[in-house]
Amino acid sequence: MRQTVLLLLLALCACGGDRQAKKALEAAGEIDRNNMADIMQTVADPREAVSYFTRVTTEQPDRIDLQRGLAKSLVRNGQPEQGVKVWQKVMTMPGVTNDDKVSMAEAEIRAGDWKAAQATLASVPPTHETFDRYRIEAMVADSNRQWARADSFYETAVGLTTRPAGVLNNWGFSKLTRGEPGAAEKLFGQALTYDPDNFTAKNNLVLARAAQRKYELPIIEMTQTERSKLLYTAGLSAIKQGDVTIGRGLLQDAVDTSPVYFDEAQRALDALDAKRG
């Protein structure tokens, strides 16, 4: 693809001499670099992205788009503290946007600095109404136990995206931690209608049902391996709530269902039997 672009540009300016040819090459190179940056920010392996953006920001430290790429890649690579430091640099550069502030707030949350995230979000004007802004506002409200505020933000965020599975899962987990398992169950179920392969939502759904002493697995898509893991989750939940006989049966089902040796479930089962003996 790059060779095609180069040939076309060179052909268009062939009659214009070396100067135009040089400009064409520079333009093609810039297109190539921008495409590479986009790829690295979205689909590349996080470690490769960090390596790439570290190199190009050293070569061109004043390009805010490359600094953004480095910050986002560090967060994707599980290095939020370093990501926050790069975002702080971005905040001092010409061209900083409200989206940058929202991304910085998310990095601060991932780094565990909720107060900093709240302060960063407070610097974003209320007219900046985006999915990411409301998603992160909801998380901060949750951390402050401002339940009504969190619900409002979650609801708004869901309405601003065609892929709300992650937000619905977060909202459901919030409801579960508040002691509202019925509401949580509905939200986890909704999340799975948008992303049927989301195992975290499946596991959370089982937890929400178990909190209501509904230990049978929900009717959802699942592999045999997932089924055994969900039975294990239900079994442990039953035991914690005092329904030991039911829990033991679920653990045994988890061991029997698993297509490979399920060490955690077997150890839990053995420990339970030893305690009973």
Backbone hydrogen bonds, N-H to C=O, Kabsch-Sander energy under -0.5 kcal/mol:
donor,donor_aa,acceptor,acceptor_aa,energy
5,V,1,M,-2.2
6,L,2,R,-2.4
7,L,3,Q,-2.5
8,L,4,T,-2.4
9,L,5,V,-2.4
10,L,6,L,-2.5
11,A,7,L,-2.3
12,L,8,L,-2.2
13,C,9,L,-1.4
14,A,11,A,-0.9
16,G,13,C,-1.7
17,G,14,A,-1.0
21,A,17,G,-1.8
22,K,18,D,-2.7
23,K,19,R,-2.1
24,A,20,Q,-2.5
25,L,21,A,-2.2
26,E,22,K,-2.3
27,A,23,K,-2.6
28,A,24,A,-2.5
29,G,25,L,-2.4
30,E,26,E,-2.2
31,I,27,A,-2.4
32,D,28,A,-2.4
33,R,29,G,-2.4
34,N,30,E,-2.4
35,N,31,I,-2.4
36,M,32,D,-2.3
37,A,33,R,-2.4
38,D,34,N,-2.3
39,I,35,N,-2.4
40,M,36,M,-2.6
41,Q,37,A,-1.8
42,T,38,D,-1.1
42,T,39,I,-0.6
43,V,39,I,-1.7
44,A,39,I,-1.7
49,A,45,D,-2.5
50,V,46,P,-2.6
51,S,47,R,-2.2
52,Y,48,E,-2.6
53,F,49,A,-2.9
54,T,50,V,-2.3
55,R,51,S,-1.7
56,V,52,Y,-2.5
57,T,53,F,-2.2
58,T,54,T,-1.1
59,E,55,R,-1.6
60,Q,56,V,-2.5
63,R,60,Q,-1.5
64,I,62,D,-0.8
67,Q,63,R,-1.7
68,R,64,I,-2.4
69,G,65,D,-1.9
70,L,66,L,-2.1
71,A,67,Q,-2.5
72,K,68,R,-2.8
73,S,69,G,-2.2
74,L,70,L,-2.3
75,V,71,A,-1.8
76,R,72,K,-2.5
77,N,73,S,-1.7
78,G,75,V,-1.7
79,Q,74,L,-2.9
83,G,79,Q,-2.1
84,V,80,P,-2.7
85,K,81,E,-1.6
86,V,82,Q,-1.7
87,W,83,G,-2.5
88,Q,84,V,-2.4
89,K,85,K,-1.3
90,V,86,V,-2.2
91,M,87,W,-2.2
92,T,89,K,-1.3
93,M,90,V,-1.9
96,V,93,M,-1.2
101,K,97,T,-1.4
102,V,98,N,-2.2
103,S,99,D,-2.4
104,M,100,D,-2.3
105,A,101,K,-2.3
106,E,102,V,-2.0
107,A,103,S,-2.1
108,E,104,M,-2.4
109,I,105,A,-2.1
110,R,106,E,-2.4
111,A,107,A,-1.5
112,G,109,I,-1.7
113,D,108,E,-2.8
114,W,112,G,-1.1
117,A,113,D,-1.9
118,Q,114,W,-2.4
119,A,115,K,-2.1
120,T,116,A,-2.5
121,L,117,A,-2.5
122,A,118,Q,-1.8
123,S,119,A,-0.7
123,S,120,T,-1.0
124,V,121,L,-1.7
128,H,125,P,-2.1
129,E,127,T,-1.5
130,T,128,H,-0.9
134,Y,130,T,-2.2
135,R,131,F,-2.6
136,I,132,D,-2.3
137,E,133,R,-2.4
138,A,134,Y,-2.2
139,M,135,R,-1.4
140,V,136,I,-2.2
141,A,137,E,-2.5
142,D,138,A,-2.3
143,S,139,M,-2.1
144,N,140,V,-1.3
145,R,142,D,-1.9
146,Q,141,A,-2.7
147,W,145,R,-1.3
150,A,146,Q,-2.7
151,D,147,W,-2.8
152,S,148,A,-2.0
153,F,149,R,-2.2
154,Y,150,A,-2.9
155,E,151,D,-2.6
156,T,152,S,-2.1
157,A,153,F,-2.7
158,V,154,Y,-2.5
159,G,155,E,-1.5
160,L,157,A,-1.5
161,T,158,V,-1.0
168,L,164,P,-2.9
169,N,165,A,-2.2
170,N,166,G,-2.2
171,W,167,V,-2.9
172,G,168,L,-2.5
173,F,169,N,-2.4
174,S,170,N,-2.2
175,K,171,W,-2.3
176,L,172,G,-2.3
177,T,173,F,-2.4
178,R,174,S,-1.2
179,G,176,L,-1.3
180,E,175,K,-2.5
184,A,180,E,-2.1
185,E,181,P,-2.7
186,K,182,G,-1.6
187,L,183,A,-1.8
188,F,184,A,-2.6
189,G,185,E,-2.2
190,Q,186,K,-2.2
191,A,187,L,-2.4
192,L,188,F,-1.8
193,T,189,G,-1.0
193,T,190,Q,-0.7
194,Y,190,Q,-0.9
194,Y,191,A,-0.8
195,D,191,A,-1.8
198,N,195,D,-1.8
199,F,197,D,-1.1
202,K,198,N,-1.7
203,N,199,F,-2.9
204,N,200,T,-2.4
205,L,201,A,-2.2
206,V,202,K,-2.0
207,L,203,N,-2.1
208,A,204,N,-2.5
209,R,205,L,-2.3
210,A,206,V,-2.7
211,A,207,L,-2.0
212,Q,209,R,-1.3
213,R,210,A,-2.3
214,K,209,R,-2.7
215,Y,213,R,-0.8
220,I,218,P,-1.4
227,R,223,T,-2.5
228,S,224,Q,-2.0
229,K,225,T,-1.9
230,L,226,E,-2.6
231,L,227,R,-2.3
232,Y,228,S,-1.8
233,T,229,K,-2.1
234,A,230,L,-2.5
235,G,231,L,-2.6
236,L,232,Y,-2.4
237,S,233,T,-2.1
238,A,234,A,-2.3
239,I,235,G,-2.2
240,K,236,L,-2.3
241,Q,237,S,-1.3
242,G,239,I,-1.7
243,D,238,A,-2.5
244,V,242,G,-1.6
247,G,243,D,-2.5
248,R,244,V,-2.9
249,G,245,T,-1.9
250,L,246,I,-2.2
251,L,247,G,-2.4
252,Q,248,R,-2.4
253,D,249,G,-2.2
254,A,250,L,-2.2
255,V,251,L,-2.2
256,D,252,Q,-2.7
257,T,253,D,-2.6
258,S,254,A,-1.9
263,D,261,Y,-1.0
266,Q,262,F,-2.3
267,R,263,D,-2.7
268,A,264,E,-2.2
269,L,265,A,-2.2
270,D,266,Q,-2.8
271,A,267,R,-2.5
272,L,268,A,-2.0
273,D,269,L,-2.4
274,A,270,D,-2.5
275,K,271,A,-2.0
276,R,272,L,-2.0
277,G,273,D,-2.3
